[in-house]
Amino acid sequence: HVWSKLEASSIDGLKSMTPYLAQFCMSPDHKPYARSSASSCLFSTIFHASNDEEQCDDDEYAIVHQLLDNNVFPALEEAVESLKADVSDLACKETSGFVSASSFSRVEDILNFMSVLGSAAECKGGPYARVGDAIAKFLVELTCTGMAKFSSNREAIELISFTKDGKENPLMNLSAHISILSASAFGNMLSVQNGGPFWRQRITHKTLPTILKALQEQSQSQYPPALGTLAIICHMLCCLPVSVLGGSHVRQFVPTLVAGLVYYSKNTSVVVESEMLSSKASGLLSIVITSLAKMLSNSPDDLTKFMEIIIPSLSLLCASIISNEYIPIQVLVLQCLELATKHPHARNTAQREKEQVVAVLSALVDHPSSIIRHTAVQVRNVWYSTL
């Protein structure tokens, strides 16, 4: 292994480069592929760094702490203030115009970089894991409450405020789109396949109370599910096995997942309009459908009592999303419809919905995309042959 052959002086030299790598990763002046490579270099440096910090009583000298204090949080505070000013200006104009793409992307880039530090710290373990845990909790609190405080010696950062309009119509509310940024950053942490089997279980245990509290509060309202919270549970369903997440927690996530599916299926035209604000809402729809497909494959029993809602919603999505821009989403929806026919306890529901589903699938045979046409024919044949 190349890292085992490096002398201590070489590793110290690499560690001294981390502030510059951090600045490079968060700078919008560089190409995405170059920044991604810099992130990989920084991840490897943290992951393979020596554990000299373990000999110190004060954890403040750890690499990740230094990067957070000197690079990440100053940049995040500045970017959030810039984004909030743009959002305020847009609200004052009372138009459906664009917020500055640079301020939106700037916050997204910093939060994503923060997730790189968090996953590297978690994979490294030891004293670093405490910093990784704090980053995970920060991202989740920022998503679920709009505000989070990383440590006692730092001011809380308020990313968004949840207004009545944002709760009623989240697809067309910029603050709701912004909440997806921190949720996606948390999802990036969970998706890292390194560092052993236990760190995901630990951050799941540490962040679940905040998530479940948000789900409980939202279940008592008549509003659609908050996009940020919906994104977090979908990332957890996609990235974590049931053995880590826990069957009871999966069942607590399902009502919000289904509510998100229903909301999207009834507002497909709004999804297209929301592209004026950002692509985050349509991206979230992909994650919602992917989570549903995973559950239909791996834990269908948890969806049994919702199948009479799920099948019509999938059928409505199929009929409504016809733009070529959404072909990947439509393929996922078709796959879910095929998986629905295999559900062990939903045969009666599927038979009731068969006529409507087959009509929708037949209409897709004339879709301009050959991928959609072939997939629709395949799924229609499954509905004909198995029900």
C-alpha atoms as one frame of an Amber mdcrd trajectory, in Angstrom:
protein
   0.000   0.000   0.000   1.429   3.369  -1.037   0.566   5.091   2.248   2.491
   2.522   4.272   5.611   3.377   2.294   5.489   7.098   2.954   7.817   8.568
   5.547   6.402  10.598   8.401   7.786  13.806   6.905   5.914  13.148   3.656
   2.652  12.559   5.490   3.189  15.764   7.482   3.724  17.576   4.190   0.452
  16.235   2.846  -1.335  17.244   6.029   0.026  20.782   5.669  -1.612  20.956
   2.238  -5.116  20.288   3.531  -6.123  23.970   4.007  -5.217  24.683   0.389
  -7.074  21.600  -0.811 -10.090  22.746   1.194 -10.039  26.183  -0.423  -9.708
  24.574  -3.854 -12.623  22.196  -3.212 -14.981  24.985  -2.178 -13.953  27.494
  -4.826 -16.392  28.003  -7.728 -13.472  29.141  -9.889 -12.386  25.553 -10.603
 -13.920  22.810 -12.715 -16.129  20.258 -10.907 -13.909  17.299 -11.879 -10.816
  19.067 -10.518 -12.570  19.882  -7.256 -13.776  16.294  -6.997 -10.182  15.065
  -7.374  -9.042  17.504  -4.690 -11.784  16.178  -2.392 -10.559  12.621  -2.958
  -7.005  13.676  -2.115  -8.181  15.392   1.049 -10.290  12.378   2.060  -7.294
  10.042   1.639  -5.003  12.387   3.559  -7.379  12.528   6.523  -8.147   8.821
   6.394  -4.470   7.772   6.305  -3.056  10.478   8.575  -1.231   9.367  11.681
  -3.040   9.409  14.996  -0.733  11.841  16.770  -3.795  13.739  17.929  -4.761
  10.777  20.088  -1.804  11.580  22.325  -3.235  15.039  23.062  -5.905  15.779
  25.604  -7.175  18.653  23.441  -8.903  17.483  20.281  -8.802  20.988  18.818
  -5.580  20.167  16.974  -7.208  17.493  14.808  -7.052  18.180  11.072 -10.805
  18.214  10.582 -11.358  20.717  13.401  -8.810  23.061  11.899 -10.429  22.871
   8.478 -13.887  23.470   9.931 -12.815  26.435  12.030 -10.506  28.113   9.534
 -12.051  27.249   6.181 -15.523  25.737   6.210 -17.558  27.746   8.699 -16.262
  31.206   7.681 -17.096  30.349   4.062 -20.486  28.839   4.984 -21.543  31.815
   7.086 -20.670  34.201   4.255 -22.407  32.056   1.624 -25.582  31.643   3.694
 -25.841  35.389   4.256 -25.413  35.993   0.525 -28.081  33.407  -0.303 -30.519
  34.819   2.251 -30.016  38.299   0.790 -30.808  36.965  -2.682 -33.924  35.202
  -1.391 -35.048  38.376   0.392 -34.542  40.464  -2.759 -36.547  37.942  -4.773
 -39.387  38.029  -2.232 -39.463  41.829  -2.289 -39.803  41.845  -6.073 -42.773
  39.436  -5.757 -41.795  37.678  -8.956 -41.045  34.110  -9.911 -37.552  35.027
 -11.077 -34.290  33.296 -10.406 -32.206  33.474  -7.300 -28.504  33.873  -7.996
 -27.205  30.508  -9.147 -23.807  31.337  -7.703 -25.086  31.907  -4.153 -27.204
  28.749  -4.270 -24.341  26.632  -5.657 -21.889  28.167  -3.211 -23.877  26.942
  -0.211 -24.337  23.546  -1.872 -20.606  23.192  -2.572 -19.618  24.057   1.000
 -22.150  21.663   2.539 -20.993  18.897   0.181 -17.392  19.551   1.164 -18.438
  19.415   4.794 -19.875  15.964   4.127 -16.506  14.862   2.700 -14.840  15.909
   5.950 -17.540  14.163   7.958 -17.288  10.868   6.084 -13.469  10.961   6.185
 -13.572  11.548   9.937 -16.077   8.731  10.449 -14.033   6.314   8.348 -10.864
   7.324  10.203 -12.479   6.599  13.564 -10.898   7.224  16.942 -11.008  10.882
  18.041 -11.983  11.913  14.525 -15.314  10.100  14.793 -16.609  12.657  17.283
 -16.126  15.373  14.683 -17.859  13.248  12.045 -20.799  12.690  14.401 -21.061
  16.439  14.994 -21.067  17.139  11.248 -23.831  14.568  10.675 -25.970  16.034
  13.465 -25.352  19.545  12.154 -26.524  18.650   8.633 -29.630  16.863   9.906
 -30.635  19.667  12.265 -30.059  22.218   9.507 -32.420  20.232   7.278 -35.155
  19.476   9.800 -35.263  22.760  11.701 -33.616  25.256   9.345 -31.049  26.160
  11.998 -28.114  24.335  13.590 -25.254  24.995  15.951 -22.097  22.972  15.449
 -20.481  23.559  18.832 -20.895  25.694  21.915 -18.216  28.161  20.800 -19.867
  28.868  17.427 -22.945  30.890  16.565 -25.936  28.988  15.204 -26.377  29.099
  11.438 -29.883  29.723  10.153 -30.158  28.370   6.627 -33.903  28.770   6.067
 -37.106  29.748   7.821 -40.238  27.686   7.295 -43.108  29.953   6.221 -46.756
  29.015   5.767 -46.431  29.435   2.002 -43.367  27.205   1.958 -45.213  24.516
   3.885 -48.292  24.649   1.671 -46.474  24.642  -1.656 -42.891  23.457  -1.110
 -42.189  22.704  -4.775 -42.465  26.406  -5.632 -40.772  27.694  -2.478 -37.069
  28.420  -2.685 -36.477  27.817   1.037 -37.827  24.288   0.607 -35.365  23.723
  -2.233 -32.537  25.047  -0.069 -33.382  22.542   2.673 -32.601  19.742   0.213
 -28.965  20.923   0.035 -28.076  19.886   3.589 -30.132  16.688   3.240 -28.153
  15.735   0.133 -24.894  16.461   1.926 -25.944  14.065   4.693 -26.832  11.515
   2.017 -23.343  11.919   0.572 -21.908  10.943   3.960 -24.047   7.819   4.127
 -23.104   6.735   0.604 -19.372   6.431   1.335 -18.371   2.761   1.261 -15.300
   2.810   3.477 -14.243   2.661   7.089 -15.940  -0.470   8.382 -19.547  -1.399
   9.133 -20.318   0.462  12.343 -19.946   4.203  11.752 -23.175   4.447   9.723
 -25.011   2.695  12.537 -23.586   5.189  15.024 -24.530   8.356  13.108 -27.946
   6.843  12.401 -28.445   6.390  16.145 -27.288   9.960  16.819 -29.417  11.649
  14.144 -32.645   9.627  14.316 -34.132  11.531  17.308 -34.056  14.791  15.341
 -35.490  13.138  12.228 -38.262  11.291  14.070 -39.239  14.462  15.945 -39.579
  16.309  12.639 -41.652  13.485  11.160 -43.928  13.476  14.203 -44.522  17.219
  13.980 -45.213  17.043  10.244 -47.623  14.120  10.651 -49.850  16.330  12.782
 -50.189  18.976  10.062 -52.178  19.023   6.822 -49.199  20.215   4.778 -47.258
  18.147   2.229 -44.061  16.581   3.582 -41.167  19.001   3.969 -38.801  18.431
   1.055 -35.674  18.419   3.216 -37.011  15.844   5.652 -38.357  13.766   2.771
 -34.908  13.853   1.167 -33.189  12.719   4.363 -35.400   9.684   4.920 -35.074
   8.695   1.252 -31.275   8.887   1.446 -31.355   6.737   4.578 -33.686   4.192
   2.963 -31.445   4.030  -0.119 -28.067   3.895   1.648 -28.741   1.890   4.794
 -29.791  -1.742   5.156 -32.771  -2.470   7.386 -30.397  -4.104   9.887 -28.739
  -0.707  10.458 -31.807   1.514  10.213 -34.095  -0.827  12.151 -37.403  -2.239
  10.962 -39.452  -0.056  13.300 -37.761   3.086  12.001 -38.330   2.023   8.406
 -42.043   1.694   9.170 -41.999   5.181  10.690 -40.474   6.522   7.469 -43.008
   4.887   5.138 -45.957   7.326   5.658 -43.747  10.282   4.749 -42.330   8.431
   1.733 -45.847   7.639   0.484 -47.045  11.183   1.195 -44.144  12.471  -0.882
 -45.062  10.140  -3.730 -48.694  11.288  -3.641 -47.700  14.963  -3.517 -45.437
  14.625  -6.542 -47.981  12.580  -8.500 -50.632  15.284  -8.044 -48.264  18.146
  -8.867 -46.264  17.002 -11.873 -46.878  20.275 -13.718 -45.517  22.155 -10.705
 -42.381  19.982 -10.777 -41.657  21.339 -14.252 -42.290  24.911 -13.102 -40.020
  24.396 -10.076 -37.052  24.049 -12.423 -37.110  27.871 -12.507 -35.916  27.796
  -8.905 -33.566  24.805  -9.013 -33.331  21.207 -10.159 -33.427  19.949  -6.579
 -37.155  19.178  -6.489 -37.057  16.996  -9.601 -33.894  15.358  -8.300 -35.715
  14.535  -5.085 -38.464  12.810  -7.071 -35.824  10.407  -8.427 -34.714   9.584
  -4.885 -38.321   9.078  -3.748 -38.970   6.586  -6.554 -35.626   4.847  -5.979
 -36.426   4.429  -2.275 -39.828   3.006  -3.163 -38.276   0.557  -5.629 -35.835
  -0.648  -2.991 -38.611  -1.198  -0.476 -40.804  -3.014  -3.007 -37.864  -5.334
  -3.671 -36.465  -5.815  -0.166 -39.218  -5.126   2.351 -42.596  -5.172   0.575
 -44.489  -6.136   3.730 -43.839  -2.667   5.160 -45.749  -1.189   2.203 -48.760
  -3.547   2.238 -51.327  -1.184   3.733 -50.226   1.615   1.405 -50.367  -0.282
  -1.898 -53.875   0.992  -2.704 -52.325   4.489  -2.636 -48.973   3.641  -4.204
 -50.233   1.959  -7.393 -52.603   4.779  -8.474 -49.910   7.359  -7.681 -47.358
   5.530  -9.821 -49.923   5.258 -12.613 -50.624   8.997 -12.392 -46.902   9.799
 -12.533 -46.568   7.625 -15.632 -49.381   9.444 -17.363 -48.254  12.934 -16.337
 -44.475  12.991 -16.788 -44.021  12.843 -20.549 -41.097  15.197 -21.168 -37.891
  13.655 -22.484 -36.041  15.408 -19.658 -37.653  13.018 -17.177 -37.008   9.715
 -18.963 -34.829   8.294 -16.128 -37.587   9.074 -13.604 -40.228   7.492 -15.811
 -38.150   4.323 -16.186 -37.938   4.109 -12.394 -41.702   4.565 -12.100 -42.284
   1.777 -14.631 -39.948  -0.504 -12.678 -41.948   0.189  -9.523 -45.178  -0.694
 -11.331 -43.637  -4.004 -12.371 -42.452  -4.683  -8.821 -45.968  -3.916  -7.536
 -47.299  -6.980  -9.374 -44.952  -9.148  -7.310 -46.068  -7.819  -3.945 -47.185
 -10.869  -1.939 -50.184  -9.188  -0.305 -51.352  -6.642  -2.880 -52.840  -8.881
  -5.545 -56.418  -7.719  -4.941 -55.361  -4.072  -5.064 -53.425  -4.656  -8.275
 -56.389  -6.379  -9.879 -58.660  -3.426  -9.032 -56.177  -1.016 -10.593 -55.258
  -3.236 -13.551 -57.524  -1.601 -16.123 -56.281   1.904 -15.350 -52.618   0.889
 -15.199 -52.779  -1.038 -18.472 -54.455   1.940 -20.175 -51.613   4.212 -19.046
 -48.976   1.701 -20.147 -50.650   1.301 -23.533 -50.532   5.061 -24.070 -46.777
   5.003 -23.444 -46.281   2.685 -26.403 -46.353   5.852 -28.527 -43.778   7.674
 -26.380 -41.021   9.377 -28.429 -38.327   7.569 -26.420 -37.578   3.992 -27.461
 -36.430   3.247 -23.904 -39.841   4.206 -22.526 -41.684   2.354 -25.292 -39.795
  -0.905 -24.705 -40.049  -0.659 -20.921 -43.771   0.136 -21.059 -44.436  -2.895
 -23.280 -42.481  -5.119 -20.908 -44.334  -3.856 -17.837 -47.709  -4.071 -19.601
 -46.999  -7.713 -20.477 -46.212  -8.406 -16.822 -49.518  -6.852 -15.733 -51.379
  -8.931 -18.325 -49.634 -12.220 -17.538 -49.460 -12.176 -13.745 -52.857 -10.716
 -12.792
